[in-house]
Structure formats: C-alpha cells, structure tokens
Amino acid sequence: MKKRADSILTRVLAFAMIAALSTCLATPGRGQTTVEDPAYVVEVADVTAKVGEPAVLHATLRVRDGYRVLRTYNNRVMELSSLDGSITFDRRVVPGTVQDGGIDFAIGLRATKAGRHPINGYFRVGYIGTDEFAMVSLRLIANVNGTE
C-alpha cells in the first residue's frame, strides 16, 4: 500500500512540476522586453567597408507616439561583436546622441576580411511613457560587407 501511495504522490508532484514549468516558460518575466519594444523602432542599414579602412555604421532608434527619450539615462550600444571575428570596433560601448525625437548611434568599425560579416550588439536605452519610464535592451543586428 505504501508503494502505491508513493507512486501516486510522485505522479502528482511530476504533474505539478510540469504545470509550473509550463506557466513560467509561457509568461515573460518582469523587466524583459520583446525583440521590438513598443517605445522604439530600430532603423539600421548594412554598411560596406574597404578592408582595413575605417567605416561607420549608423543606427537610429525612433520614438513611437506617446513616448519620449529618457535623456538622463546613459543611452548606448554595447556588447558589439561579429560572428566570425572579421570586424573590429573602435569602441566597446558607443554612446547615443538624442536628436529629433530619437537616438542616433555612430558605430566606428573596420573590416579585416572581404565578404559579408554579420554583427550584433545591444542597445541599452531608456524611455518615458504616459505613466511609466523604463530602461530596455534591444537587439542590434546588421551586416558589414568587406570589400578589397
């Protein structure tokens, strides 16, 4: 009888654990943002750079209606990297410039090899809404085309 009770208890606990994990995985946690934050629209275009010569990737975050840039926050791009290590960056952290209802970023870089090189990083920015303010992380994804 004790074996059967242990078996039933084990099954009930297993089902409870599965239900709890399903709920946790399905519900985004507080402080997390989606790929596209409701306050900003990311505008970034791929850049072409001659191998070994400096180039600048321009990225802009446009503020949507009802929001404004949190100017007192250290708005920046960080954790810049290239998939294959063929891009070097002038700075590890690039500050943003607040202009015309958005934030502009000028990311200095150099291609070390010819070809298409995916790069990524994170925008870390703040905004003010009608009844809230928040600091969020948004993905930076672009390509650098190295030419000879």
Number of C-alpha atoms within 10 A of each C-alpha: 6 7 8 9 10 11 12 12 12 12 12 12 12 12 12 12 12 12 11 11 11 11 11 11 9 8 8 11 9 6 9 10 14 11 10 12 15 12 20 23 15 19 12 16 14 17 15 18 23 17 19 17 12 14 20 17 18 15 21 20 23 20 20 16 11 9 19 19 24 17 14 8 13 13 24 19 26 18 13 20 17 18 11 11 13 20 23 17 18 14 14 14 16 19 19 22 15 16 12 9 14 18 22 20 21 16 20 16 19 21 26 17 19 16 17 17 19 18 19 17 19 18 25 18 23 21 20 17 15 8 6 8 14 13 15 19 21 20 16 19 16 18 19 26 19 22 16 10
